[in-house]
Amino acid sequence: MTTAATVALEEGGAAPIFTLPGAGGESVSLADFRGRKLALYFYPKDDTSGCTKEAIEFNALQKEFAEAGTAILGMSPDSPKKHDKFREKYELSIPLAADEAKEALAAYGVWVEKSMYGRKYMGVERTTFLIGPDGKIAKIWRKVKVPGHAEAVLAAAKAL
């Protein structure tokens, strides 16, 4: 079993760099967003109820995020192929990064030990980072509850 990351990123610190495969066969990198804000949200698994609701909420607010000078990127340990199916099924146009090796997930401190019904396992802790145009972390939302979360991130992006 992979051990949990001991990373404790803080607001004001540099966002860890990454380059990963994305949906649609493209690669996606933190450097792609340099000079603009990025709402980077980490989620456990494509096509599960909470993750689907979160993706749909972010997707629905794309225009408003763009008006606030902010890009959106979702990331999970699912494969690019699963991301493609997920995007197609729910008509999502937001980019999704595939971190099957879990290196970026660990670097951001979201690959953690979880527990359900007394069973311990490794998984993604639903977390969102608002990254400024300078590559520094402006705001962190940990243990995210989905309803209303995308709107809260948008409000913070507008204020940044």
HELIX and SHEET records of a PDB file:
HELIX    1   1 ALA A   23  GLY A   25  5                                   3    
HELIX    2   2 LEU A   30  PHE A   33  5                                   4    
HELIX    3   3 SER A   49  ALA A   60  1                                  12    
HELIX    4   4 GLN A   62  GLU A   67  1                                   6    
HELIX    5   5 PRO A   80  LYS A   89  1                                  10    
HELIX    6   6 GLU A  103  ALA A  107  1                                   5    
HELIX    7   7 HIS A  149  ALA A  159  1                                  11    
SHEET    1   A 2 THR A  19  PRO A  21  0                                        
SHEET    2   A 2 SER A  27  SER A  29 -1                                        
SHEET    1   B 5 LEU A  96  ALA A  98  0                                        
SHEET    2   B 5 THR A  70  SER A  76  1                                        
SHEET    3   B 5 LYS A  37  PHE A  42  1                                        
SHEET    4   B 5 THR A 127  ILE A 131 -1                                        
SHEET    5   B 5 ILE A 137  TRP A 141 -1                                        
SHEET    1   C 2 TRP A 111  MET A 116  0                                        
SHEET    2   C 2 ARG A 119  VAL A 124 -1                                        
END                                                                             
